Amino acid sequence: MKHLTLALCGVLAAGSLSAQRLHDRQDFAQAPQALSAVETQTVRQATTSSMEMATRGGGTVLFQEDFANGFAGNNTFGAWTAEDTGGGSIWQYVDASGNGQWADGTASGVQPPAGEFSGNINSLASTTGANGWMIFDCDYYNTPISSGVENTEGWITSPVLDFTNNASVIVSWEQYFRYCCYPFAPVFLEVSNDGGNNWITFDGHGSFIESANTASANPLTTSVDISCAAAGQSNVQIRFSYLQPEETGDGYSHYFWGIDDVVISENPVVNDLSIVQLTTGDVFNVYEYKHIPFEQRILAADGGLVAGVLYRNNGNTDQEGVEIVVDILDANGNVVSSTTETLGTVPSFGNGATCPSNPQDTVYITTGWEPTDLGTYTVQANIMAMAADEVANDNSAVTDVTFTTDEYGHDDADNLDIEFRPRAIDGSDLFEPTGYGNFYHMQNEGSTAYGMTVRFGPNTGGVGELEFETRLYTLDGAVGLTDSPFESTYWLYNDEWTPSSIATSEFVYLSFEDPIALDQGNFYFASVIVEFETDAELTVLGNSNSDTDNSTGQYSQAGSGDYVWFTSQTATPAIRLITSERVGVDEIANANGIQLFQNTPNPANGTTTIRFEMLQARRVALEVRDLQGRLVQTVDRGQLPAGMHNLVLDTDVLNAGIYTYTLVADGMRLTKKMVVR
């Protein structure tokens, strides 16, 4: 079968980004935000398999450091040295009392992390954290932010170590971190085998799914195989380096990186292949879905369903004769398709063609299978080699995909575990603008989008009225998602949509103002959004740590102060695109005998006429709001009889721009947008 093998590193080089992924780079300069203690307890890491792979080694211990003696070291080999762009004012040793000390032995006078955005949170909860740990506290260095901000770098370097007689070298440590202001993690492990003249850089974020302004697990145990740089070498040093990632060049100034309990050991496992992740789709070039409209299935003639298998060699020797078998089973457990992919030799991490070699590779296998019926199918993959595997419980992976009549979705509705919520504005009862959404790709021609379904969270709504939009963007890769064209429908939130809990939530169907034809090959982004400050929350339920394919987006404030879409997020909102006509909120209002028509002319210049029809007498008012949600005009028509009515609106009093007009009839509300010139 035709297949494509791609290297997967912790950070992708800019040249490896596919065309539609370029929008992810549009504007990631997120402003730093205050960190709460509870955030440091949030596990932001990949799948269970990936977490298991993060902790390796376990053989003979070659070096151990718990930082009980600070920079002087507690390892029998010697001291650690520290350097940073703050002239020695960023790296600190946190002693048993929680007090910070600079590398020169003087007290910092604070208990790290102590910056204005990360102060008063939990310390690093490492195994020996009570006797001391290390921190790169760049947030404190840049406090107060009102005095200016510097991008920061720095590293702490180990004493010289001799690994001449070691065939494998694994570095493990416990850490926690948060960073700003781009998605790529600035934490690295560097290795030198020539006295510090040259350094080889390894990603240091472990299983943390990269995301700016997000706290890692506390602690996050991380392991890196440095065999390609250190095994058999006599003059080895490691250093934990906070660096400006090459993808951005600069832009990292805030938060912290805590480090403790460094252990260097050998890898005792000889033969161990594992499947880290299984997806149903080419996640580098398109997307993975849990729910696919039957009309958008990949036809057998086009290669059929794609299975993406992320695998790795955890042993210390090359594996020969490696094969991956992908089976597809129907709801009754019958195998409806089986594909065998031969990989041949899979080198160990220490024997890769480059150093650092990729910790894992992905093979995309076109199965040639397409479904003939609606329903849920199970995809399972198994990896094997000529040598017997010493750890057999990680050789398989399973995932499900459902082919539907009209639902396109990334979420797993049975495992919703988070609620996306807007940030509260300090010193007020208001919430920041916010939005959530997912990308969709049209594999085949002939589909039409009629609306979307959303599972709102228990905190949606609140004190005031919540007006929001559903938007369907057509991605323009040249300008990025934020500036891409979109079709919008305006809504007034109904508190009846608010569930009492995640378990009791249901999908709410929100129809588009008009059906939208979807072009084959195009990428679309379905979202809900509030573009202005509100006294009520817009929240959406979702799956945490689930975005395997960078298909999600969240609307948030950039460092420039503008609000933009940040894509490649780490969790999946429960928002699905619907490709058939359903009964929605507007239709329900119409069933109650109210219909609101589009204003004419639109765009309006001077005056415009708004028509509405009622099947019974009601008290009527019209509200006009700008895109910030401010009420700019009200027309009270009082009690009106049944029938068709015209309302002439004076638009000379309005500035040019986009507005919404809402018909309020005995408490029921219908909203449309209009353009004023």
TASUL-V209059 format. One record per backbone hydrogen bond with DSSP energy under -0.5 kcal/mol. NH is the residue of the N-H (numbers start at 1). CO is the residue of the C=O. E is the energy in kcal/mol with one decimal. If there is no record, write none. Layout:
{{NH:CO:E} {NH:CO:E}}
This chain:
{{4:364:-1.3} {6:362:-2.6} {8:360:-1.5} {9:7:-0.5} {16:13:-1.8} {17:14:-1.4} {21:18:-1.3} {22:18:-0.6} {22:19:-1.2} {23:20:-0.6} {24:21:-2.1} {25:22:-1.7} {26:23:-1.5} {30:28:-2.9} {30:181:-1.9} {31:557:-1.1} {35:117:-3.1} {39:36:-0.9} {40:36:-0.8} {40:37:-0.8} {41:38:-1.4} {42:39:-1.6} {43:41:-0.6} {44:42:-0.8} {45:43:-0.8} {46:207:-1.7} {51:47:-2.2} {52:48:-2.4} {53:49:-1.8} {54:50:-0.8} {54:51:-0.6} {55:51:-0.7} {55:52:-0.8} {56:54:-0.8} {59:266:-2.0} {62:264:-3.5} {63:264:-1.6} {65:262:-2.5} {70:67:-1.4} {72:69:-1.4} {73:70:-1.5} {80:71:-3.2} {81:157:-2.0} {83:155:-2.3} {85:153:-2.7} {87:84:-1.3} {92:135:-2.7} {93:101:-2.9} {94:92:-0.5} {94:133:-3.2} {95:93:-0.7} {95:99:-2.6} {98:95:-2.1} {100:110:-2.7} {101:93:-1.6} {102:106:-2.9} {105:102:-1.8} {108:100:-2.4} {109:100:-0.7} {112:110:-0.6} {119:115:-1.6} {120:113:-0.6} {121:118:-0.5} {126:124:-1.0} {129:126:-1.3} {131:128:-1.9} {132:129:-1.3} {133:94:-1.7} {134:259:-2.6} {135:92:-2.4} {136:257:-2.3} {137:90:-1.8} {137:135:-0.9} {138:136:-1.2} {139:255:-2.5} {141:137:-1.7} {142:138:-1.6} {143:140:-1.7} {147:144:-1.7} {148:145:-1.7} {152:252:-2.0} {154:242:-1.9} {155:83:-2.5} {156:240:-1.5} {157:81:-3.0} {158:238:-3.0} {161:236:-3.2} {163:161:-0.6} {163:233:-2.9} {166:163:-1.7} {167:165:-0.5} {170:265:-3.1} {171:224:-2.9} {172:170:-0.5} {172:263:-3.0} {173:222:-2.3} {174:260:-2.7} {175:220:-1.3} {176:258:-1.5} {178:256:-1.9} {180:254:-0.7} {188:241:-2.3} {189:202:-2.5} {190:239:-2.9} {191:200:-2.3} {192:237:-2.5} {195:235:-1.1} {197:194:-0.6} {200:191:-3.1} {202:189:-2.9} {204:187:-2.1} {208:205:-2.1} {209:44:-0.7} {210:208:-0.7} {213:179:-3.1} {214:211:-0.9} {216:177:-2.4} {220:175:-3.5} {221:219:-0.6} {222:173:-2.7} {223:54:-0.8} {224:171:-2.8} {226:169:-2.1} {226:224:-0.7} {229:226:-1.6} {230:226:-2.4} {231:227:-1.5} {232:163:-1.9} {232:166:-1.1} {233:230:-2.2} {236:161:-2.8} {237:192:-2.3} {239:190:-2.2} {240:156:-1.9} {241:188:-2.6} {241:239:-0.7} {242:154:-3.2} {243:186:-2.5} {243:241:-0.7} {245:243:-0.7} {248:245:-1.3} {249:245:-3.2} {253:180:-1.5} {253:251:-0.6} {254:180:-1.0} {256:178:-1.1} {257:136:-0.8} {258:176:-3.0} {259:134:-2.7} {260:174:-2.2} {262:65:-2.1} {263:172:-3.1} {264:63:-2.7} {265:170:-2.4} {266:60:-1.6} {268:266:-0.8} {272:270:-0.6} {274:312:-2.2} {275:394:-2.5} {276:274:-0.6} {276:310:-2.7} {277:310:-1.6} {279:308:-2.6} {281:279:-0.7} {283:281:-1.4} {285:282:-1.0} {286:282:-3.1} {289:280:-0.8} {290:409:-2.0} {291:409:-2.3} {292:402:-2.6} {294:404:-2.8} {296:293:-2.4} {297:294:-1.4} {299:297:-0.6} {302:299:-1.3} {303:300:-1.8} {304:299:-2.4} {305:369:-3.0} {307:365:-2.6} {308:279:-2.5} {308:306:-0.6} {309:307:-0.6} {309:363:-2.6} {310:277:-2.9} {310:308:-0.6} {311:309:-0.6} {311:361:-2.7} {312:274:-2.2} {314:272:-3.0} {314:312:-0.7} {315:272:-0.9} {316:269:-1.4} {317:270:-1.1} {319:346:-2.5} {322:344:-3.0} {323:384:-2.5} {324:341:-2.7} {325:382:-2.6} {326:324:-0.5} {326:339:-3.1} {327:325:-0.5} {327:380:-2.7} {328:337:-2.5} {329:378:-2.9} {330:334:-2.3} {333:330:-2.2} {336:328:-3.1} {336:334:-0.6} {337:328:-1.2} {339:326:-2.5} {341:324:-3.2} {343:322:-2.7} {343:341:-0.6} {344:322:-1.6} {346:319:-2.7} {347:345:-0.6} {349:315:-0.6} {351:348:-0.9} {352:349:-0.8} {360:8:-0.7} {361:311:-2.2} {362:6:-2.6} {363:309:-2.2} {364:4:-2.7} {365:307:-2.9} {365:363:-0.6} {366:2:-1.5} {366:364:-0.6} {367:305:-2.5} {367:365:-0.7} {368:303:-2.8} {375:403:-2.1} {377:401:-3.0} {378:329:-2.5} {379:399:-3.4} {380:327:-2.7} {380:378:-0.5} {381:397:-2.5} {382:325:-1.9} {383:395:-2.2} {384:323:-2.2} {386:320:-2.5} {390:271:-2.8} {394:391:-0.9} {395:392:-1.3} {397:381:-1.8} {399:379:-2.5} {401:377:-2.3} {402:290:-2.6} {403:375:-2.7} {404:292:-2.6} {404:402:-0.6} {408:577:-2.3} {409:291:-2.3} {409:407:-0.5} {413:411:-0.7} {415:412:-1.9} {416:413:-0.6} {417:542:-2.2} {418:542:-1.8} {420:540:-3.4} {425:430:-2.7} {426:424:-0.5} {428:425:-1.6} {431:534:-3.1} {432:423:-2.9} {434:530:-1.6} {435:555:-0.6} {436:528:-2.1} {437:553:-1.8} {438:526:-2.0} {439:551:-2.8} {440:524:-3.0} {442:522:-2.1} {443:441:-1.0} {449:516:-3.3} {450:448:-0.6} {450:578:-2.5} {451:578:-1.1} {452:510:-2.1} {453:576:-2.1} {454:508:-2.0} {455:574:-1.6} {456:454:-0.8} {457:539:-0.9} {460:457:-1.8} {461:537:-3.0} {463:535:-0.7} {467:465:-0.6} {468:491:-2.2} {469:529:-2.5} {470:489:-2.4} {471:527:-2.6} {472:487:-2.2} {473:471:-0.5} {473:525:-2.6} {474:485:-2.5} {475:473:-0.6} {475:523:-2.5} {477:475:-0.6} {479:476:-1.5} {480:476:-1.9} {484:481:-1.6} {487:472:-1.9} {489:470:-2.2} {491:468:-3.0} {493:466:-3.4} {493:491:-0.6} {495:493:-0.6} {497:494:-2.7} {498:495:-1.4} {499:497:-0.5} {505:502:-1.3} {508:454:-2.7} {510:452:-3.1} {511:509:-0.5} {512:450:-2.9} {516:449:-2.7} {517:515:-0.5} {518:447:-2.5} {519:517:-0.5} {521:442:-3.2} {522:519:-1.8} {524:440:-3.3} {525:473:-1.8} {526:438:-2.4} {527:471:-2.5} {528:436:-2.1} {529:469:-2.2} {530:434:-3.3} {534:431:-1.7} {537:461:-2.4} {539:537:-0.6} {540:420:-1.3} {541:455:-2.9} {542:418:-1.9} {543:572:-2.3} {546:543:-0.6} {546:570:-1.0} {547:570:-0.7} {548:546:-1.7} {550:547:-0.5} {553:437:-1.9} {554:566:-2.2} {555:435:-2.3} {556:554:-0.6} {556:564:-2.6} {558:562:-3.8} {559:29:-7.3} {561:558:-2.1} {564:556:-2.7} {564:562:-0.5} {566:554:-3.1} {566:564:-0.5} {567:565:-0.6} {568:552:-1.2} {569:552:-0.7} {572:543:-2.6} {573:571:-0.6} {574:541:-3.1} {575:573:-2.0} {576:453:-2.3} {577:408:-2.2} {578:451:-2.7} {579:406:-2.3} {584:582:-0.6} {585:509:-0.6} {588:584:-1.9} {589:585:-2.3} {590:586:-2.7} {591:587:-2.3} {592:588:-1.1} {592:589:-0.5} {593:590:-1.9} {594:589:-1.4} {595:613:-2.2} {597:611:-2.5} {600:609:-2.2} {603:675:-0.6} {604:675:-3.4} {605:607:-0.7} {607:605:-1.0} {608:649:-1.7} {609:600:-3.1} {610:647:-2.9} {611:609:-0.5} {612:645:-2.1} {613:595:-2.6} {614:643:-2.0} {615:593:-2.2} {618:640:-1.7} {620:638:-2.8} {621:664:-1.9} {622:635:-2.8} {623:662:-2.4} {624:633:-2.8} {625:660:-2.3} {626:630:-1.8} {627:658:-0.5} {629:626:-2.1} {632:624:-2.7} {632:630:-0.6} {633:624:-1.4} {635:622:-2.7} {637:620:-1.8} {637:635:-0.7} {638:620:-1.0} {640:618:-2.8} {643:614:-3.4} {645:612:-3.0} {647:610:-2.3} {649:608:-3.2} {649:647:-0.6} {651:606:-2.2} {651:649:-0.7} {652:606:-1.1} {654:651:-1.6} {657:676:-2.2} {659:674:-2.9} {660:625:-2.4} {661:672:-3.0} {662:623:-2.9} {663:670:-2.9} {664:621:-3.0} {664:662:-0.6} {665:663:-0.6} {665:668:-3.0} {666:619:-1.8} {666:664:-0.5} {668:665:-2.0} {670:663:-1.8} {672:661:-2.1} {674:659:-2.7} {676:657:-3.1} {677:604:-2.9}}
